[in-house]
Amino acid sequence: MGTVMLEDVNVELLEARNEFRKYYDAELRKDYVLLEETRRVYLKRLVLCLVGFLLPVWWWFFVCDEPQDGYWTEGLVKFYSIYGIVAYAICCIPFSAYKEKTKSLVMRKILLFFCSSAKLRKNVIRKYDVQESGLVGAFDDIERDDEFEIVKDGVKIVVSEQEITKTVRTGKGSHKQTLFNGVMMMLDFDKKFKGKIVAKEKGGLLFGTRISGGLIWWLSILPLFIVGAMLIISISMLVILNFGDFSFMSSFFFLSVFCVGVWLYLLYKKNSKIQEVLLEDVVFSKKWKVMGTDQVEARYVLTPALMERLLKVKKCFHGNKLDFAFYDNKLLIAVSTNKDMFETTFLLQKAASYHKVNEVVSQLFAVCSVANLIIRQKK
């Protein structure tokens, strides 16, 4: 069954590639011919930068000042190090400039193949969306690179390269910890889902074990409970020092503990609605740890067909890990990858390299196939 569905996805992808090839020949080939001329201009700039920085160093090092014993003084090492960093930064300019030139010229046309309205945008996936999904946990900052939006069959699809970080403070200072680095895809449907579904690929902390959702919640709330207990004890000691009334302190202490206990219980009841979803599909259960508020909806949505399309998304984006979440009327897919996405050209390669364009098309189609499947399920 799974093999048949995977073949269906591959057939759909092949058909989309064939359609895009016709579109490429009609709409994009001329642009890539122009880009080849632009590439040669930037390539010449790169060569001039390399010669301009390397020739003086070679001339000084080998001709004007032959190295002697003890030549590598601390000052000279610092000079060459700084010189090398500056040279590297300047030589990278043609690469980045050519990349931006490519995207501004052809990326929107590639997106127009999928829909009549395509936008290169920024900050579409908000912090709220990431927080509400529950895929990353507590974080402080989001750094975005490429981000664009298309509307396909009534579904708004936003694709964004993101790095999500958290500031970790230690006794020696603070540093940023990367919680997520890769591509996030947000699919915005016209109908809401009944509940919330969060699926994390197995192998990570806690989600790769058999620990239940309730115990995970208690472990996460434990630091808050400790802080609350310390606050109660501190206030109680303050009462003793000021009034010396031990009986009042005892009553206050037990009343405070009772209030904190009730508060924690209400919080737990609110969050305990999210429970582990037991799926009939064994293959899906082996791949992802699924938590949800509606067991029936989760089993209806998380089908083998959806799994095949999500795995295709992961493969097309060269992902190391894929997590996803259904909430409100959205599906958020997070693919962890270190590969730079949506690059159809490279300065040291001819502009008309169709396989790089084809790779971007495959990535976008894989996301659209997920949207199409869910639309069919919701009808």
Secondary structure as the mmCIF struct_conf table of DSSP 4:
data_model
#
loop_
_struct_conf.conf_type_id
_struct_conf.id
_struct_conf.beg_label_comp_id
_struct_conf.beg_label_asym_id
_struct_conf.beg_label_seq_id
_struct_conf.end_label_comp_id
_struct_conf.end_label_asym_id
_struct_conf.end_label_seq_id
HELX_RH_AL_P HELX_RH_AL_P1 GLY A 2 TYR A 23
HELX_RH_PI_P HELX_RH_PI_P1 TYR A 24 LEU A 28
HELX_RH_AL_P HELX_RH_AL_P2 ARG A 29 TRP A 59
HELX_RH_PI_P HELX_RH_PI_P2 TRP A 60 CYS A 64
BEND BEND1 ASP A 65 ASP A 65
TURN_TY1_P TURN_TY1_P1 ASP A 69 GLY A 70
HELX_RH_AL_P HELX_RH_AL_P3 GLU A 74 CYS A 91
TURN_TY1_P TURN_TY1_P2 CYS A 92 CYS A 92
HELX_RH_AL_P HELX_RH_AL_P4 ILE A 93 THR A 102
HELX_RH_PI_P HELX_RH_PI_P3 LYS A 103 MET A 107
HELX_RH_AL_P HELX_RH_AL_P5 ARG A 108 LEU A 112
TURN_TY1_P TURN_TY1_P3 PHE A 113 PHE A 114
BEND BEND2 SER A 116 SER A 116
STRN STRN1 ALA A 118 LEU A 120
BEND BEND3 LYS A 122 ASN A 123
BEND BEND4 ILE A 125 ILE A 125
HELX_RH_AL_P HELX_RH_AL_P6 LYS A 127 SER A 133
TURN_TY1_P TURN_TY1_P4 GLY A 134 GLY A 134
BEND BEND5 LEU A 135 VAL A 136
BEND BEND6 ALA A 138 ALA A 138
BEND BEND7 ASP A 140 ASP A 140
STRN STRN2 ASP A 141 LYS A 152
TURN_TY1_P TURN_TY1_P5 ASP A 153 GLY A 154
STRN STRN3 VAL A 155 THR A 170
TURN_TY1_P TURN_TY1_P6 GLY A 171 LYS A 172
STRN STRN4 GLY A 173 ASP A 188
BEND BEND8 ASP A 190 LYS A 191
BEND BEND9 LYS A 194 GLY A 195
STRN STRN5 ILE A 197 GLU A 201
TURN_TY1_P TURN_TY1_P7 LYS A 202 GLY A 203
BEND BEND10 GLY A 204 GLY A 204
TURN_TY1_P TURN_TY1_P8 LEU A 205 GLY A 208
BEND BEND11 THR A 209 THR A 209
HELX_RH_AL_P HELX_RH_AL_P7 GLY A 213 PHE A 243
HELX_RH_AL_P HELX_RH_AL_P8 PHE A 246 ASN A 271
TURN_TY1_P TURN_TY1_P9 SER A 272 LYS A 273
STRN STRN6 GLN A 275 GLU A 276
BEND BEND12 GLU A 280 GLU A 280
HELX_RH_AL_P HELX_RH_AL_P9 VAL A 282 LYS A 287
STRN STRN7 TRP A 288 GLY A 292
BEND BEND13 THR A 293 THR A 293
HELX_RH_AL_P HELX_RH_AL_P10 GLN A 295 VAL A 301
BEND BEND14 LEU A 302 LEU A 302
HELX_RH_AL_P HELX_RH_AL_P11 PRO A 304 CYS A 316
TURN_TY1_P TURN_TY1_P10 PHE A 317 HIS A 318
BEND BEND15 ASN A 320 ASN A 320
STRN STRN8 LYS A 321 TYR A 327
TURN_TY1_P TURN_TY1_P11 ASP A 328 ASN A 329
STRN STRN9 LYS A 330 SER A 336
BEND BEND16 LYS A 339 LYS A 339
HELX_LH_PP_P HELX_LH_PP_P1 ASP A 340 MET A 341
BEND BEND17 PHE A 342 PHE A 342
TURN_TY1_P TURN_TY1_P12 LEU A 347 LEU A 348
BEND BEND18 GLN A 349 GLN A 349
BEND BEND19 ALA A 351 ALA A 351
HELX_RH_AL_P HELX_RH_AL_P12 TYR A 354 LYS A 378
#
